[in-house]
Amino acid sequence: MTLAERALAQLASWPDLFEAEPSCGIGRAVRAAHGEIAHFHSEDHVDLYLTARAIKRFEDHLTDATAVLLVPGSQWVTLRLDVATDVDLLMTLASLALQAHQAWPEPGEMPQAHCNDHRSPIRPKGSLSGG
């Protein structure tokens, strides 16, 4: 079982989440009552809809995490699943995403149909790939 398969199964087992087709049409998604939370596009990349407010609030932590990729103007973050601890980070961020969707709804912050798939991410600090 790949890390993405393990993470998808784990998230789909949460009481507030269920597996679904992603709005972007690529891979699998996990949804909550308020909308899509995660898109699993490949065996090693997941887009997570954190909301702009949550990204802003945790931006320093997100940019310090080497598994996290940010896209300017996007309410989604992309995670690379290279090791088991990346799945742990995804679970933590998914919990934040659920909280953001339930506790911080803002009228102008409607779910975006477009996740980060096919967008250019900002590489995290300390990334050796160079972009």
TATAKA-V107106 format. One record per backbone hydrogen bond with DSSP energy under -1.0 kcal/mol. NH is the residue of the N-H (numbers start at 1). CO is the residue of the C=O. If there is no record, write none. Layout:
BEGIN
nh: {NH NH}
co: {CO CO}
END
This chain:
BEGIN
nh: {6 7 8 9 10 11 12 14 17 18 20 25 28 29 30 31 32 35 37 38 39 40 41 42 46 47 48 49 50 50 51 55 56 57 58 62 63 64 65 68 69 70 74 77 78 79 80 81 86 88 89 90 91 92 93 94 95 96 97 98 99 100 101 102 103 104 109 119 122 125 127}
co: {2 3 4 5 6 7 8 11 14 31 29 22 40 20 38 18 35 32 30 30 47 28 45 45 79 39 77 37 48 75 75 51 52 53 54 58 59 60 61 65 78 122 71 48 69 46 67 44 83 84 85 86 87 88 89 90 91 92 93 94 95 96 97 98 99 100 106 116 70 63 124}
END
